Amino acid sequence: MKINRDLQSSILKILSNVYPNNFHREEWLPLLSVAGDKDTLVANLLYLEEHKLLTSGITRCVNDYMINLGQLRITNRGLDFLLNDGGVNAILGADTD
């Protein structure tokens, strides 16, 4: 199985360190190194995107994938997941009576 929780954690942490700026090739190479291969990295990026934790920038082609690194970014849900505090909605919804 290509789904890897440690890799997913690394992906989200790297993207959170870049946020709100664009992701660049210099950050891509260490991510690819951690993943071991492109297919594993793509599988985990797509998985995290399906859970709305990031926007992958991946376009599926006939035999491969294209990745627009300028679109690869962590979402507010991804940041809230890392912060593990329930997010802004939990803070705004807190009862202050």
C-alpha positions in Angstrom: 0.0 0.0 0.0 1.3 3.4 -0.9 -0.6 5.3 1.7 1.8 6.4 4.4 0.9 8.4 7.5 4.5 9.5 8.2 4.8 10.8 4.7 1.4 12.5 5.0 2.5 14.2 8.1 5.7 15.4 6.4 3.8 16.7 3.4 1.5 18.7 5.6 4.3 20.1 7.8 6.3 21.1 4.7 3.3 22.8 3.2 2.5 24.6 6.4 6.0 26.0 6.6 5.7 27.4 3.1 2.1 28.8 3.7 0.9 31.3 2.5 3.6 31.4 -0.2 3.7 29.3 -3.3 5.4 25.9 -3.2 8.5 25.7 -5.4 10.7 23.1 -6.9 13.2 23.5 -4.1 10.6 22.1 -1.7 9.5 19.4 -4.1 12.8 17.5 -4.2 13.0 16.9 -0.4 9.3 15.7 -0.5 10.1 13.3 -3.3 13.1 12.1 -1.4 11.0 11.3 1.7 8.4 9.6 -0.4 10.9 7.4 -2.2 9.1 7.6 -5.6 6.7 9.8 -7.5 3.8 7.3 -7.4 3.9 7.1 -3.6 4.0 10.9 -3.3 1.2 11.3 -5.8 -1.0 8.7 -4.0 -0.6 10.5 -0.7 -1.1 13.9 -2.1 -4.4 12.7 -3.8 -5.5 11.0 -0.5 -4.9 14.2 1.5 -6.7 16.2 -1.2 -9.7 13.9 -1.0 -9.9 14.8 2.7 -9.6 18.5 1.8 -6.4 18.9 3.8 -4.5 20.3 0.7 -4.9 21.2 -2.9 -2.6 18.9 -4.9 -2.2 20.7 -8.2 -2.3 17.2 -9.8 -3.9 16.7 -13.2 -4.4 13.1 -14.3 -3.1 12.4 -17.8 -3.4 9.2 -19.9 -0.3 7.5 -18.6 1.0 9.8 -15.9 0.3 12.9 -13.7 1.1 16.5 -14.2 1.8 18.5 -11.0 1.4 22.3 -11.0 3.6 23.2 -8.0 2.1 26.7 -8.0 -1.3 25.1 -7.0 0.1 22.7 -4.3 -0.8 24.2 -1.0 -2.2 23.3 2.4 -5.8 24.3 3.1 -7.4 25.8 6.2 -8.5 22.3 7.2 -4.9 21.0 6.8 -3.6 23.8 9.1 -6.4 23.2 11.6 -5.6 19.4 11.5 -1.9 20.2 12.3 -2.8 22.6 15.1 -5.2 20.1 16.6 -7.3 22.8 18.2 -10.6 22.4 16.4 -9.9 25.3 14.2 -11.4 28.8 13.9 -15.0 27.4 13.8 -14.5 25.8 17.2 -13.1 29.0 18.6 -15.9 31.2 17.1 -18.5 28.7 18.2 -17.2 28.6 21.8 -19.9 29.6 24.3 -18.7 32.7 26.1 -21.6 33.1 28.5 
